[in-house]
């Protein structure tokens, strides 16, 4: 039998989508990511087309150059965040899952019927503090510290921060720094474009007046250029500025504490318990260096590795299972109608329903070799002798 080798990403469970032979990994819901890309590229294209020629001529040619560099950096960080593995943990193999289940049953003992089993957790010590490792019923593993299961991607992600629909991927251990650099550079780019849009309108207003500027902006450059695009850029940057800058400030605060968004929302290191964060170095500079300047962690999925695919064996097993299921269903639907066999010689202990009736017993035809039995006198007995004597006296 010939087995075909396939890439491991083709058989990976979860709700991720792959392209470029497994090099690109994203969530299946990518509509908001395309909207993000459209807003960034569209706004920057309008800025390069309408404002940059005038600003490069009247202020400095470095303005469009710096804008291009910042734009390329934003796009690079967006792609790096969206197309990379955020730190997905592989699921347990069937043998490993069975072994873990046996360990859990041995540790918990026999649970009485109707009683809820105890939670599946393990305790580990990190920086002199006990941290609980929770069991994932989907991946069949005990999640490492700070890991969580993403319900959208249906995978456990190491150092899970959150699932960001704007980048079309989870944000975790392997792409968090790129996500932060994306939000930071996008904030700078938005402020940059918004500022020079205002400067452009102000400089035009000084020369021609504000109303004339709205009507005649860049009229001498091309007849297709319309001042409405400048107003559109200002509006997009204004409404984007608050959300992007606010998001960047929030993640800057989390990085300074070496904390994730998931931990902040759940209140893992705050609240009534007042549990200290075991991952924090109690120093802002050290926390920032660990999160942003730490080592690059390799992916543990091995998406482009080769594995054997046996479709014939799978088809045979599926057909065998279907045939066995059909046979079992047939045996269930067709009950046995055989009656208990009667003994060869019925007696007083034989039940009535087990005794053969005359209609059921076939008539045995005498064989040609068999002769009819002769009429012999009955054997002598005391009763027959007495009966013979009495008849003789009479």
C-alpha positions in Angstrom: 0.0 0.0 0.0 1.4 3.4 -1.0 1.2 6.1 1.7 1.3 9.7 0.8 3.3 12.2 2.8 1.6 15.4 3.8 2.6 18.5 5.8 1.6 18.6 9.4 -0.3 21.8 9.1 -2.8 20.0 6.9 -3.7 17.7 9.8 -3.5 20.2 12.6 -6.7 20.6 14.7 -8.2 23.9 15.6 -9.8 26.8 13.6 -6.7 28.3 11.9 -6.1 28.8 8.2 -2.8 28.3 6.5 -1.3 29.4 3.2 2.1 29.5 1.5 2.6 25.9 2.4 2.1 26.5 6.1 4.3 29.5 6.4 1.4 31.8 7.1 -0.9 31.1 10.0 -4.0 33.1 10.7 -7.5 32.8 12.2 -10.3 31.8 9.9 -12.1 35.1 10.6 -10.0 37.6 8.6 -12.6 40.2 7.5 -11.6 42.7 10.1 -7.9 42.3 9.2 -8.7 43.2 5.6 -10.5 46.3 6.9 -7.4 47.3 9.0 -5.2 46.9 6.0 -7.5 48.9 3.8 -7.7 51.8 6.3 -4.0 52.0 6.7 -3.1 51.7 3.0 -6.0 54.0 1.9 -5.3 56.8 4.3 -1.5 56.8 3.6 -2.2 56.7 -0.2 -4.3 59.8 0.1 -1.7 61.5 2.2 1.1 60.7 -0.3 -1.0 61.9 -3.2 -2.5 65.1 -1.8 -0.4 66.5 1.0 3.1 65.3 0.4 3.8 67.2 -2.9 2.8 70.5 -1.3 4.6 69.8 2.0 7.8 68.6 0.3 7.9 71.8 -1.8 7.1 74.4 0.8 8.4 72.8 4.0 10.9 69.9 3.6 11.4 66.9 1.3 12.1 64.8 4.4 8.4 64.8 5.4 7.3 62.3 2.7 10.4 60.2 3.2 9.8 59.8 6.9 6.2 59.0 6.2 7.1 56.3 3.8 9.6 54.7 6.3 7.0 54.8 9.1 4.3 53.4 6.8 6.5 50.4 5.7 7.4 49.7 9.3 3.7 49.6 10.3 2.8 47.2 7.4 5.8 45.0 8.3 4.7 44.8 12.0 1.1 44.1 11.0 2.1 41.2 8.7 4.5 39.9 11.3 1.8 39.8 13.9 -0.9 38.4 11.7 1.0 35.8 9.8 3.0 34.2 12.6 2.3 31.5 15.2 1.3 33.2 18.4 2.5 30.3 20.5 0.0 27.5 19.9 0.5 24.4 22.0 0.1 21.0 20.3 -2.6 18.8 21.5 -1.9 15.5 23.3 -1.7 12.3 21.3 -4.3 9.6 22.1 -1.7 7.6 24.1 -0.7 10.7 26.1 -4.3 11.7 26.7 -5.0 8.1 28.0 -2.0 8.2 30.3 -3.0 11.6 31.7 -6.6 10.4 32.3 -5.2 7.4 34.2 -3.0 9.6 36.3 -6.0 11.9 37.1 -8.2 8.9 38.1 -5.5 7.4 40.3 -5.0 10.8 42.0 -8.7 11.5 42.6 -9.7 7.9 43.4 -13.2 6.6 43.0 -15.8 9.4 42.9 -19.3 8.3 44.1 -22.1 8.4 41.6 -23.9 11.7 41.5 -21.0 13.6 43.1 -19.1 16.1 41.1 -15.4 15.1 40.5 -12.8 17.5 41.9 -11.2 20.1 39.5 -8.3 18.9 37.4 -5.4 21.1 38.5 -1.8 20.8 39.3 0.3 23.2 41.5 3.7 24.4 40.6 5.9 26.8 42.4 7.2 29.9 40.6 9.3 32.5 42.5 8.2 31.0 45.8 4.6 31.3 44.9 2.1 28.5 44.1 0.6 28.7 40.6 -2.2 26.5 39.4 -2.1 24.6 36.1 -5.5 24.0 34.7 -6.5 21.0 32.6 -7.8 21.7 29.0 -10.6 19.2 28.1 -10.2 20.1 24.4 -6.4 19.8 24.0 -6.1 17.1 26.7 -3.2 18.7 28.4 -2.4 20.7 31.5 -1.8 24.2 30.3 1.6 25.8 31.1 1.6 28.9 33.3 -0.1 32.0 31.7 -1.5 29.8 28.9 -5.2 29.9 27.9 -7.5 28.3 25.4 -8.8 30.7 22.7 -12.4 29.9 21.8 -12.1 31.6 18.4 -9.0 29.7 17.2 -9.8 26.6 19.3 -6.2 26.2 20.5 -4.2 26.7 23.7 -1.8 29.6 23.3 1.2 30.1 25.5 1.3 33.4 27.4 -2.1 34.2 25.9 -2.8 37.9 25.9 -6.0 38.2 23.8 -7.5 37.4 20.4 -7.3 40.6 18.2 -9.7 40.6 15.2 -7.9 43.7 13.8 -4.8 41.7 13.1 -6.7 38.4 12.4 -4.8 36.3 14.9 -4.2 35.6 18.6 -1.6 37.6 20.5 0.6 35.4 22.6 4.1 34.6 23.5 5.7 34.6 20.0 4.1 37.7 18.5 3.2 40.0 21.4 6.3 42.3 20.9 5.4 42.7 17.2 1.8 43.5 18.2 3.0 46.2 20.6 5.4 47.6 18.0 2.5 47.7 15.5 0.2 49.7 17.8 3.0 52.0 18.8 4.1 52.7 15.2 0.5 53.0 14.0 -0.1 55.6 16.7 3.0 57.6 15.5 1.9 57.3 11.9 -1.7 58.5 12.8 -0.4 61.4 14.7 2.1 62.3 11.9 -0.6 62.3 9.2 -3.1 64.1 11.3 -0.6 66.8 12.2 0.6 67.5 8.7 -3.0 67.4 7.4 -3.8 70.3 9.7 -0.5 72.1 8.8 -1.4 71.7 5.1 -4.9 73.2 5.5 -3.5 76.0 7.7 -0.8 76.9 5.2 -3.3 76.9 2.4 -5.6 79.1 4.5 -2.9 81.7 5.0 -2.4 82.0 1.3 -6.0 81.7 -0.1 -8.3 81.7 2.9 -10.0 78.8 4.6 -13.0 78.5 2.3 -11.0 79.0 -0.9 -8.6 76.4 0.4 -11.3 73.8 0.6 -12.3 74.6 -2.9 -9.0 75.0 -4.6 -6.7 72.6 -2.7 -4.2 71.1 -5.1 -6.2 72.3 -8.1 -3.0 73.2 -10.0 -1.6 69.7 -9.6 -4.4 67.7 -11.2 -8.0 68.2 -12.1 -8.9 64.9 -10.4 -7.7 65.9 -7.0 -10.5 66.9 -4.6 -10.2 68.7 -1.3 -12.8 66.3 0.1 -10.0 63.7 0.4 -8.1 65.9 2.8 -11.1 66.3 5.0 -11.6 62.5 4.8 -8.0 61.9 6.0 -8.5 64.3 8.9 -11.7 62.5 10.0 -10.2 59.0 9.7 -7.1 60.0 11.7 -9.1 61.9 14.3 -11.4 58.9 15.2 -8.5 56.4 14.9 -6.2 58.4 17.0 -8.1 57.9 20.3 -8.5 54.2 20.1 -5.0 53.4 18.8 -3.2 55.7 21.2 -5.3 54.5 24.1 -4.6 50.9 23.2 -0.9 51.6 23.0 -0.9 53.3 26.4 -2.8 50.4 28.0 -0.3 47.8 26.7 2.6 50.0 27.8 1.1 49.9 31.3 0.8 46.1 31.1 4.4 45.7 29.9 5.7 47.8 32.8 4.0 45.3 35.1 4.9 42.2 33.1 1.2 41.3 32.9 -1.1 40.2 30.1 -4.5 41.4 29.1 -6.1 38.1 30.1 -4.6 38.3 33.6 -5.7 42.0 33.9 -9.3 41.2 32.9 -9.5 38.2 35.2 -7.8 40.0 38.1 -5.3 37.2 38.6 -2.9 39.4 40.5 -5.3 41.8 42.2 -8.6 41.8 44.1 -9.4 40.4 47.5 -6.6 37.8 47.5 -3.9 40.4 46.8 -1.7 37.8 45.2 1.6 39.2 43.9 2.5 38.7 40.3 5.3 36.0 40.4 6.5 37.0 36.9 7.2 40.7 37.7 10.7 41.8 38.5 9.4 44.7 40.5 11.3 46.9 38.1 9.8 48.7 35.1 13.0 48.6 33.0 13.5 44.8 33.6 9.9 44.0 32.8 10.1 46.0 29.5 13.4 44.3 28.6 12.0 40.8 29.2 8.9 41.4 27.2 10.3 43.4 24.3 14.0 42.4 24.2 13.8 38.8 25.3 14.8 35.8 23.1 12.7 34.8 20.1 10.9 31.6 21.0 10.7 28.9 18.3 7.4 27.4 17.3 6.5 24.0 18.8 4.0 23.0 16.1 6.5 22.1 13.3 3.9 23.1 10.8 5.9 22.2 7.7 7.1 18.9 9.0 6.2 15.7 7.0 3.9 13.0 8.2 2.4 9.9 6.5 -1.2 10.0 5.3 -2.9 6.7 4.9 -6.3 7.4 3.2 -6.8 3.7 2.2 -6.4 2.5 5.8 -8.7 5.2 7.0 -11.3 4.2 4.4 -11.0 0.6 5.4 -11.3 1.3 9.0 -14.3 3.5 8.4 -16.0 0.9 6.2 -15.3 -1.8 8.8 -16.7 0.4 11.6 -19.8 1.2 9.4 -20.4 -2.5 8.7 -20.0 -3.4 12.3 -22.4 -0.7 13.3 -24.9 -1.8 10.7 -24.6 -5.4 11.9 -25.1 -4.4 15.5 -28.1 -2.3 14.6 -29.6 -5.2 12.6 -29.1 -7.5 15.5 -30.8 -5.0 17.8 -33.7 -4.4 15.4 -34.3 -8.1 14.7 -34.8 -10.0 18.0 -34.3 -13.7 18.2 -37.6 -15.7 17.8 -36.2 -19.2 18.5 -38.1 -21.2 21.2 -36.4 -23.3 23.8 -35.9 -26.8 22.7 -38.0 -29.5 24.5 -36.2 -32.5 26.1 -36.2 -35.7 24.2 -38.4 -37.4 26.8 -40.9 -35.0 28.5 -41.7 -35.6 32.1 -43.7 -34.0 34.9 -41.0 -31.3 35.3 -41.2 -30.2 31.7 -43.1 -26.9 31.3 -46.3 -27.0 29.2 -45.0 -24.5 26.5 -41.9 -26.7 26.0 -43.8 -29.9 25.4 -44.1 -30.7 21.7 -47.7 -30.8 20.4 -49.2 -33.2 18.0 -49.4 -30.6 15.3 -45.7 -29.7 15.7 -44.4 -33.2 15.8 -44.1 -34.7 12.3 -45.7 -38.1 11.7 -43.1 -40.7 11.4 -43.8 -43.0 8.5 -42.8 -46.6 9.1 -39.8 -47.7 7.0 -40.3 -50.5 4.7 -37.9 -52.7 6.6 -39.8 -52.3 9.9 -42.5 -54.9 10.6 -45.6 -54.1 12.7 -45.2 -55.4 16.3 -46.9 -58.7 17.2 -49.6 -58.8 19.9 -47.9 -60.5 22.8 -49.8 -61.1 26.0 -49.1 -58.8 28.8 -46.5 -59.7 31.3 -47.7 -61.5 34.4 -48.5 -59.4 37.5 -50.4 -60.0 40.7 -53.4 -58.1 39.5 -53.7 -60.0 36.2 -53.3 -63.4 37.9 -56.0 -62.7 40.4 -58.3 -61.5 37.5 -57.6 -64.8 35.6 -58.4 -67.0 38.7 -61.7 -65.2 39.3 -62.8 -65.7 35.7 -61.9 -69.4 35.8 -64.1 -70.0 38.9 -67.0 -68.3 37.2 
